Amino acid sequence: MSREKVLLAYSGGLDTSCILKWLLEKDYEVICFMADVGQEEDFLAARQKALKIGASEVVIKDMKNTFVTQYIWPAIQMGLIYEDRYLLGTSLARPCITVGLLETAKEFGCSIISHGATGKGNDQVRFELSAYAIDPSIRVIAPWREREFCDKFQGRTDLLAYAKANNIPVSASPKEPWSMDANIMHISYESGILEDPGHIAPENLYLMTKDPVKGPNIPSRVEITFSNGFPIRVSELSTGTTFIEPLDILTFLNKIGGEHGVGRVDIVENRFIGMKSRGVYESPGAKILHCAHQDMEIFCLDREVYRLKKHLQEKMADFVYNGLWFSPEAEFARSCLSNSQKNVRGKVVVEMFKGNVMAIARESVNSLYNKQLCSMDVHGTFLPEKSSGFIEITAMRLKETTARFGTPNFNVKMTRKNSTYYNEFK
């Protein structure tokens, strides 16, 4: 009787290498899957390692272009940012990787997939919700939620002992005191010393961006062209170097943004599973694109459309963060957000310097900006006396409130005596 096949999402690291061996001991045939989404990885070495441990096959799938065009670019178009700071680099990669995982599972006849995500994190949710949405019949083995596995392995020390006992190669270099996840869009850092929110992340943690203080003393400027909210062209203004392919655009912006230290965030965020966690992120290219896209949106969109779109994009950011990329609500939100972008077309010039990025010029044939209408030098078609009526109508409710309840109190002052913070921490 043939053994059941399990497709393991494999990284080549300690956790998934031990999971591979553990699954083999459970008498599964294990095929390993690795998605290349732009992380710096020695895929050949990882493949040889998995085969040596006992995998029957290792599939390495180049998904960089798919990741950029079908996930990152739509996220830029929709303006997605979680809790106003996180650009969702890991969250967007998970549904992309899961698609590759499920395609490979079907190709090799695997009815079970497995992963090394922990029971406290978001990734277990993202992988599995995406998988069930694509193939409701798929089964999942999540070792870090299995009692037998967790009793055997409390943490890294037990994994190392198991690896040694089973001749599983382990990197000779010392492990950094934090965990890291990388792709073409970003690098995220968490755990270890970062679990103390008061501990300042060391400078040697950052791999994509330079220390902003040590960045170039001359700003860099690029022109980004958008069509329907998608970036379609980027030109470096000092050299005229131009990129039009999505992967090339993001790679270039990562490089130039990284030189200036753009795209660093250090935050405490709300995990979907119900706890707060501290994360440090680098997303230089995505930060530049987000800044330019937002500027072009406000230039081209009606005010109320923009505000309504902002509300919906916040919901969509939640959907992506929570692993619901393939949900009906996300499909509906995507269609609405995409529709809002039909007039977002034009060019934005952004400047990068010492960790900052800002839009400094823009142009668009679809702009709702009317120079004559807003000019302080000519009245144009605007009749100034009409503002009197506008102010009178707007002030009506304010007058009524004061008439009923009296003049608002503007004399409340924060003093040491009435400061709760001061009294608690003095």
PAMIVO-687819 format. One record per residue (C-alpha): x, y, z; residue in three letters. Coordinates in steps of 0.001 Angstrom, whole numbers, plus 500000, padded with zeros to 6 digits. Example, Ala and Ser with C-alpha at 12.3 -4.5 7.8 and 13.67 -1.06 7.14 Angstrom:
BEGIN
512300495500507800Ala513670498940507140Ser
This chain:
BEGIN
500000500000500000Met501467503389498989Ser502077505977501640Arg500020509183501764Glu501743512131500151Lys502308515358502035Val503450518567500348Leu505529520544502838Leu506058524297502519Ala509808524126503045Tyr512261526913503832Ser515463524956504398Gly515689526238507958Gly515791524361511239Leu512023524200511844Asp510890522868508462Thr513888520527508205Ser512893518924511503Cys509240518880510413Ile510296517080507233Leu512037514374509266Lys509117514141511712Trp506627513647508860Leu508834510926507403Leu508844509192510787Glu505045509345510690Lys505339507266507493Asp504290509945505008Tyr505909510417501630Glu507016514049501717Val507496516380498774Ile508959519774499567Cys507815523031497975Phe509757526282497884Met508369529490496387Ala510863532049495128Asp509161535352495943Val512396537312495883Gly514031536238499134Gln517807535782499130Glu517987532019499423Glu520387529308498309Asp517667527192496739Phe520083524574495427Leu521566523997498894Ala518080523819500418Ala517018521299497779Arg520037519073498448Gln519409519292502181Lys515769518223501845Ala516670515300499593Leu519362514193502039Lys516837514214504897Ile514503512042502856Gly512160514143500708Ala511101512278497578Ser511112515485495529Glu511769519214495957Val509855521680493800Val511228525221493497Ile508832527619491788Lys509809531108490613Asp506851533267491639Met508478536709491691Lys506613538117488703Asn503338536622489893Thr503859538103493349Phe504560541589491992Val501875541761489290Thr499020539915490987Gln499499540887494630Tyr501862543833495208Ile500621545944492296Trp496941545519493239Pro497868546399496841Ala499507549616495624Ile496481550374493437Gln494131549833496382Met496369551846498752Gly496591549051501303Leu498293549750504604Ile497471547967507881Tyr496911550131510959Glu498319553125509050Asp501913551814508999Arg502407548227507804Tyr502469547772504015Leu501573544046504286Leu504684542510502698Gly504348539139504438Thr500535539155504372Ser500480539574500570Leu503077536862499998Ala501106534147501792Arg498175533799499351Pro500645533955496454Cys502742531132497935Ile499609529125498747Thr498517529227495102Val501872527717494104Gly501594525198496924Leu498124524034495863Leu499078523866492175Glu502016521653493098Thr499889519507495431Ala497503518843492560Lys500381518088490185Glu501889515472492524Phe498631514044493836Gly499072515282497408Cys495892515392499465Ser497719516915502471Ile499809520058502846Ile501969521011505811Ser503706524142507042His505937525357509862Gly503879528346511001Ala503474528694514758Thr500226528410516670Gly500429532001517905Lys501032533743514608Gly499102535075511637Asn500740532926508958Asp498960529703509944Gln495666531503509328Val496807533032506038Arg498111529761504599Phe495166527662505651Glu492318530054504827Leu493844530582501385Ser494242526831500920Ala490674525999501944Tyr489308528747499699Ala491187527280496716Ile490580523604497516Asp488003522865500235Pro488993519189500249Ser492651519784501145Ile493894518521504507Arg496463520365506611Val499095519148509061Ile500326522014511236Ala502948520419513529Pro503234523433515823Trp499582522842516740Arg499951519068517160Glu500154517976520812Arg502591515169520005Glu504951517528518166Phe504730520299520778Cys505390517851523620Asp508492516665521793Lys509751520120520802Phe509457523028523212Gln511679525275521125Gly514981525739519339Arg517066523733521838Thr514955520596521319Asp514994521084517547Leu518788521367517527Leu519141518164519570Ala516758516368517189Tyr518657517654514169Ala521939516444515617Lys520534513004516427Ala519197512648512878Asn522199514099511022Asn520198517078509782Ile522645519794508690Pro522366522983510735Val523912526314509794Ser527256526787511511Ala526758530552511789Ser525190531823515013Pro521491532618514751Lys520513536260515096Glu518408536921518221Pro515268537530516141Trp513336535840513332Ser513168537169509797Met510943536776506739Asp511975538247503389Ala510612538697499893Asn510912541139496993Ile508592543590498767Met510046543695502257His511857542104505180Ile510095541630508508Ser511772541039511862Tyr510157539838515071Glu510624537609518122Ser513769537277520264Gly515048540584521616Ile512297542396519692Leu509645540913521980Glu510520543715524407Asp508758546741522853Pro511091549028524799Gly514234547489523297His515559549572520411Ile516256547407517354Ala520020547253516691Pro521269548862513495Glu522781545604512222Asn519251544167512039Leu518390546088508859Tyr519334544424505578Leu517375546334502897Met517948549888504068Thr520905551972505188Lys520896554029508349Asp519122557222507178Pro521671559369509014Val524448557791506940Lys522560558030503660Gly523537560289500731Pro523746564016501437Asn522045564784498127Ile518353563892497595Pro517295561527494823Ser514261562177492649Arg512223559771490551Val509190560241488356Glu506496557583488682Ile503784557222486055Thr500426555682486963Phe497619554300484817Ser494375553156486460Asn496217553381489763Gly498989550977488697Phe502625552099488438Pro503627551581484800Ile506874553545484474Arg509633554867486740Val512420557228485665Ser515395558408487709Glu515529562111486931Leu519284562601487361Ser520247559877484876Thr517133559318482785Gly517261555596483587Thr513769554195483023Thr511989550984484029Phe508633549712482795Ile508454546061483883Glu506827545696487348Pro509613543509488764Leu512279545908487456Asp510414548922488855Ile510193547431492340Leu513800546202492298Thr515049549667491311Phe512928551481493900Leu514070549046496593Asn517662549892495737Lys517368553666495577Ile514981553799498543Gly517259551537500540Gly520204553856499910Glu518261556668501580His516891554537504426Gly513291554852503214Val510582552457504375Gly511549551502507929Arg508791551047510509Val508989549750514059Asp505520549030515411Ile503322547141517824Val500419545730515811Glu497259543761516467Asn497496540160515301Arg494328538582513929Phe494531535777516475Ile493956538266519289Gly497280539413520711Met499603542319520098Lys503073541796518646Ser506076543964517893Arg507416543948514350Gly510147545800512490Val509737546160508731Tyr511674547438505729Glu509699548175502547Ser511613550860500610Pro510141550414497132Gly506596549838498370Ala506804552926500599Lys507824555088497639Ile505010553727495478Leu502443554119498255His503453557755498766Cys503294558577495049Ala500019556725494510His498277558483497385Gln499373561834496002Asp498030561007492537Met494756559743494012Glu494011562955495874Ile494925564884492728Phe492449562951490572Cys489623561709492795Leu486569563558494018Asp486853564362497717Arg483947562182498852Glu484953559298496581Val488430559430498119Tyr487070559373501669Arg484732556485500908Leu487581554659499192Lys489807555229502257Lys487262553480504458His487030550519502101Leu490799550227501705Gln491160549983505482Glu488726547084505458Lys490614545470502586Met493903545854504472Ala492283543973507358Asp491132541232504983Phe494658540797503603Val496300540865507030Tyr493791538301508329Asn494373535838505480Gly491156536560503590Leu492583537485500179Trp490386534814498537Phe487207535620500494Ser483974536926498923Pro484256540150500923Glu487781540747499608Ala486653540044496040Glu483869542610496436Phe486204545199498016Ala488796544685495256Arg486241545304492547Ser485065548539494202Cys488579549792494890Leu489695548946491374Ser486732550856489959Asn487765553930491953Ser491091553989490111Gln489876554417486522Lys490849558113486516Asn494030557794488599Val496448558477485773Arg499447560768485575Gly502970561422486838Lys504302562097490317Val507814563242491182Val508984562015494576Val512111562936496489Glu513997560643498868Met516363561939501509Phe517552560751504918Lys514779558220505490Gly511988560383504101Asn510027560238500862Val507615562925499715Met505797563909496559Ala507025567258495262Ile505290567595491864Ala502505565960489901Arg500582566257486619Glu497546564512485166Ser495020565053482379Val492425563641484797Asn493201566032487620Ser490326567785489361Leu492690570614490273Tyr491546573885488664Asn494288576492488876Lys492037579383487897Gln489353578334490360Leu491671578071493364Cys494063580936492492Ser494551583758494981Met495388586125492110Asp492179585902490055Val488542585290490969His487867583213487865Gly484351581773487901Thr484215581827491698Phe481988584509493273Leu483484585391496710Pro480177586731498085Glu478712583232497806Lys480979582106500665Ser478914584190503079Ser475914581964502584Gly478078578839502811Phe479490579955506162Ile476070581001507456Glu474490577625506699Ile477499575720508093Thr477451577804511296Ala473745577256511937Met474150574127514067Arg477048575694516006Leu474925578710516892Lys472055576474517961Glu474317574381520186Thr475694577461521935Thr472199578906522327Ala470971575739524030Arg473997574741526136Phe476135577847526470Gly479596578763525262Thr482043575828525083Pro484665575707527855Asn488079576477526389Phe489929576871529700Asn490716573242530596Val494462572962531166Lys496646569960531878Met498591570512535084Thr500701568287537267Arg497938568308539827Lys495260566881537518Asn497558564761535358Ser496847561058535945Thr500051560193534131Tyr502100562461536392Tyr500513561130539556Asn501079557509538536Glu504643557819537325Phe506135560701539319Lys
